[in-house]
Amino acid sequence: MTDYEVLLRSISATRTRTGLTVKATLDENDYPTGRTLTKTERQAVAHRVEREEFHGEWNYAIAPRDPDTEAPTEPTRQPPTIPAESTFLLTHPALTGMTRERFDRLVDELEPCRKLLAEAERQRRQGIDRRGYNPGFGFLDHRHRVLAAILSCRNTVTLTLVARLLRRDRNTLSYHAHRTRPLLAFAGPNTAAVLAPPRRTHPPRTIEALKAAIEHYENMIKAGSS
């Protein structure tokens, strides 16, 4: 790897058995560093980002800027309100493995831990250049972050369906569930036991299938108590 020509020849020599060939050219455009985008410029770029459903934080495309078709910058809007009936449905014991009362206590128990970890993270980032740090995921409150983490661990319902019910983007749910799962380690042995059983391999993907799974769970409970 002594010069650009060697690099280009090495990359261009890539071949696969299925017929892939590679053409490499040297990009000689100037890309200045140290430039800070304004809020308006960041919003304009975010408007052109198209994220894949699978790990949109890694897999995405940014469309070229077209001044003639680019939408005007919109003011920051609050995310839509999460329906109370959706939260009630998703906190059913069939999905979380615990009563709704126990779930509410768990959310309260984890709140101080969340604040401590958030403060530690803030201290860690002091003095760090945060340009480009924000991955562009929407806001989610603590209660629903914990819920998303539990449902993700247990896999009792797909996050795609959870996102639809909570009126959030699927990537937002995935991001916050991943970030919150370490917090569950502070919940104690009872919650650990709830999360320990094997994850479901075929979780409900529709509201109808979800309600059927809940009904089946309730029938099993009734049969066991009779």
C-alpha positions as CSV (number, residue, x, y, z in Angstrom):
1,M,0.0,0.0,0.0
2,T,2.6,2.5,-1.1
3,D,0.5,4.9,-3.2
4,Y,-3.0,5.4,-4.7
5,E,-2.2,3.5,-7.8
6,V,-1.4,0.4,-5.8
7,L,-4.5,0.8,-3.8
8,L,-6.7,1.1,-6.9
9,R,-5.1,-1.9,-8.6
10,S,-5.6,-4.0,-5.4
11,I,-9.3,-3.0,-5.1
12,S,-10.0,-3.5,-8.8
13,A,-8.5,-7.0,-8.7
14,T,-11.4,-8.2,-6.4
15,R,-13.3,-11.1,-7.9
16,T,-15.8,-13.6,-6.7
17,R,-16.9,-17.0,-8.0
18,T,-20.4,-15.6,-8.8
19,G,-19.0,-13.1,-11.2
20,L,-18.5,-9.9,-9.2
21,T,-16.1,-7.4,-10.6
22,V,-15.0,-4.1,-9.1
23,K,-14.0,-0.9,-10.8
24,A,-12.1,1.6,-8.6
25,T,-11.4,5.3,-9.4
26,L,-9.6,7.9,-7.3
27,D,-11.9,10.6,-5.9
28,E,-9.8,13.8,-6.1
29,N,-12.5,16.2,-4.9
30,D,-11.7,18.4,-1.9
31,Y,-13.5,17.6,1.3
32,P,-12.6,20.2,3.9
33,T,-12.7,19.1,7.6
34,G,-13.7,21.0,10.7
35,R,-16.9,22.5,9.2
36,T,-19.9,22.7,11.5
37,L,-23.3,22.4,9.9
38,T,-26.1,24.7,11.0
39,K,-29.4,23.3,12.3
40,T,-31.1,24.2,9.0
41,E,-28.4,22.3,7.1
42,R,-28.7,19.2,9.3
43,Q,-32.4,19.2,8.9
44,A,-32.0,19.4,5.1
45,V,-29.7,16.4,5.1
46,A,-31.9,14.4,7.5
47,H,-34.8,15.0,5.0
48,R,-32.8,13.1,2.3
49,V,-31.8,10.1,4.5
50,E,-33.6,6.9,3.7
51,R,-33.0,4.2,6.4
52,E,-33.4,0.5,5.8
53,E,-35.8,-1.4,8.2
54,F,-32.9,-3.7,9.2
55,H,-30.5,-1.6,11.4
56,G,-31.2,1.7,9.9
57,E,-28.4,3.2,12.0
58,W,-26.0,1.4,9.7
59,N,-27.8,0.8,6.5
60,Y,-29.1,4.0,4.9
61,A,-28.9,6.1,1.7
62,I,-28.6,9.9,1.4
63,A,-30.2,11.2,-1.8
64,P,-28.3,13.9,-3.7
65,R,-29.4,17.5,-3.0
66,D,-31.8,18.9,-5.5
67,P,-32.6,22.6,-4.8
68,D,-35.6,22.4,-7.2
69,T,-37.3,19.5,-5.4
70,E,-35.9,19.8,-1.9
71,A,-38.6,20.3,0.7
72,P,-38.5,23.4,2.8
73,T,-37.1,23.1,6.3
74,E,-39.9,22.3,8.7
75,P,-40.0,23.5,12.3
76,T,-39.2,20.8,14.9
77,R,-42.4,18.9,15.8
78,Q,-43.2,16.9,18.9
79,P,-43.6,13.1,18.2
80,P,-47.2,11.9,18.2
81,T,-48.8,11.0,21.5
82,I,-48.6,7.3,22.3
83,P,-52.2,5.9,22.7
84,A,-52.9,4.8,26.2
85,E,-54.7,1.7,24.9
86,S,-51.6,0.6,23.1
87,T,-49.5,0.9,26.2
88,F,-52.1,-1.1,28.1
89,L,-52.1,-3.8,25.5
90,L,-48.3,-4.1,25.3
91,T,-47.9,-4.3,29.1
92,H,-50.0,-7.4,29.3
93,P,-48.4,-10.1,31.4
94,A,-48.4,-12.5,28.4
95,L,-45.9,-10.2,26.7
96,T,-43.8,-8.8,29.6
97,G,-43.9,-11.8,31.9
98,M,-45.0,-9.7,34.8
99,T,-48.2,-8.0,36.1
100,R,-48.8,-4.4,35.0
101,E,-48.3,-3.3,38.7
102,R,-44.9,-5.0,38.8
103,F,-44.0,-3.4,35.5
104,D,-44.9,0.1,36.9
105,R,-42.7,-0.6,40.0
106,L,-39.9,-1.7,37.7
107,V,-40.0,1.5,35.7
108,D,-39.9,3.5,39.0
109,E,-37.0,1.4,40.3
110,L,-34.9,1.9,37.2
111,E,-35.5,5.7,37.0
112,P,-32.6,6.6,39.4
113,C,-30.3,4.1,37.6
114,R,-31.2,5.7,34.3
115,K,-30.4,9.2,35.7
116,L,-27.0,8.0,37.0
117,L,-26.1,6.3,33.7
118,A,-27.2,9.4,31.8
119,E,-25.1,11.7,33.9
120,A,-22.1,9.3,33.6
121,E,-22.5,9.4,29.8
122,R,-22.8,13.2,29.8
123,Q,-19.6,13.4,31.9
124,R,-17.8,11.0,29.5
125,R,-18.7,13.1,26.5
126,Q,-17.5,16.4,27.9
127,G,-15.0,18.0,25.6
128,I,-15.7,15.5,22.8
129,D,-16.5,16.7,19.3
130,R,-20.1,15.6,19.0
131,R,-20.6,16.5,15.3
132,G,-22.4,13.6,13.7
133,Y,-22.9,11.9,17.0
134,N,-26.7,12.0,17.0
135,P,-27.9,8.9,14.9
136,G,-31.1,10.7,14.2
137,F,-33.5,8.5,16.2
138,G,-36.7,9.9,17.7
139,F,-37.5,10.6,21.4
140,L,-39.0,7.9,23.6
141,D,-39.8,8.3,27.3
142,H,-38.3,6.2,30.0
143,R,-41.4,4.1,30.6
144,H,-41.7,3.0,26.9
145,R,-37.9,2.5,26.6
146,V,-38.1,-0.1,29.4
147,L,-41.1,-1.6,27.8
148,A,-39.4,-1.8,24.4
149,A,-36.3,-3.4,26.0
150,I,-38.3,-6.1,27.8
151,L,-40.3,-6.9,24.7
152,S,-37.1,-7.1,22.7
153,C,-35.5,-9.4,25.2
154,R,-38.5,-11.7,25.4
155,N,-39.4,-11.4,21.7
156,T,-43.1,-11.9,22.5
157,V,-44.1,-9.4,19.8
158,T,-42.1,-8.0,16.9
159,L,-40.7,-4.5,17.3
160,T,-42.3,-3.6,14.0
161,L,-45.7,-4.2,15.4
162,V,-44.8,-2.4,18.7
163,A,-43.6,0.6,16.7
164,R,-46.9,0.7,14.8
165,L,-48.9,0.6,18.0
166,L,-46.8,3.2,19.7
167,R,-46.8,5.5,16.6
168,R,-43.0,5.4,16.4
169,D,-40.5,4.4,13.8
170,R,-39.3,0.8,14.0
171,N,-35.6,1.9,14.1
172,T,-36.4,4.3,17.0
173,L,-37.8,1.4,19.0
174,S,-34.8,-0.8,18.1
175,Y,-32.3,1.9,19.0
176,H,-33.9,2.7,22.4
177,A,-34.5,-1.0,23.2
178,H,-30.8,-1.7,22.6
179,R,-29.7,1.2,24.6
180,T,-32.0,0.4,27.6
181,R,-31.3,-3.4,27.8
182,P,-28.2,-2.9,30.0
183,L,-30.4,-1.0,32.5
184,L,-32.4,-4.1,33.1
185,A,-29.4,-5.6,34.9
186,F,-30.2,-3.3,37.8
187,A,-33.7,-4.8,38.2
188,G,-32.8,-7.7,40.5
189,P,-33.2,-11.4,40.3
190,N,-37.0,-11.5,39.8
191,T,-36.8,-9.6,36.5
192,A,-33.8,-11.5,35.4
193,A,-35.8,-14.7,35.8
194,V,-38.5,-13.2,33.6
195,L,-36.0,-12.4,30.9
196,A,-34.1,-15.7,31.2
197,P,-36.5,-18.1,29.3
198,P,-35.8,-18.7,25.6
199,R,-37.0,-16.0,23.3
200,R,-40.1,-16.8,21.2
201,T,-39.1,-17.9,17.7
202,H,-42.4,-16.8,16.0
203,P,-43.7,-13.7,17.8
204,P,-47.0,-12.1,16.6
205,R,-46.6,-9.8,13.7
206,T,-50.2,-8.5,13.4
207,I,-52.6,-7.0,16.0
208,E,-54.9,-10.0,15.4
209,A,-52.1,-12.5,16.1
210,L,-51.1,-10.5,19.2
211,K,-54.6,-10.5,20.6
212,A,-54.9,-14.2,19.9
213,A,-51.7,-14.9,21.8
214,I,-53.0,-12.9,24.7
215,E,-56.3,-14.8,24.7
216,H,-54.5,-18.1,24.6
217,Y,-52.4,-17.0,27.6
218,E,-55.5,-16.0,29.6
219,N,-57.2,-19.3,28.7
220,M,-54.1,-21.2,30.0
221,I,-54.2,-19.2,33.2
222,K,-57.9,-19.9,33.7
223,A,-57.4,-23.6,33.0
224,G,-54.6,-23.8,35.5
225,S,-56.6,-22.2,38.2
226,S,-59.7,-24.3,37.7
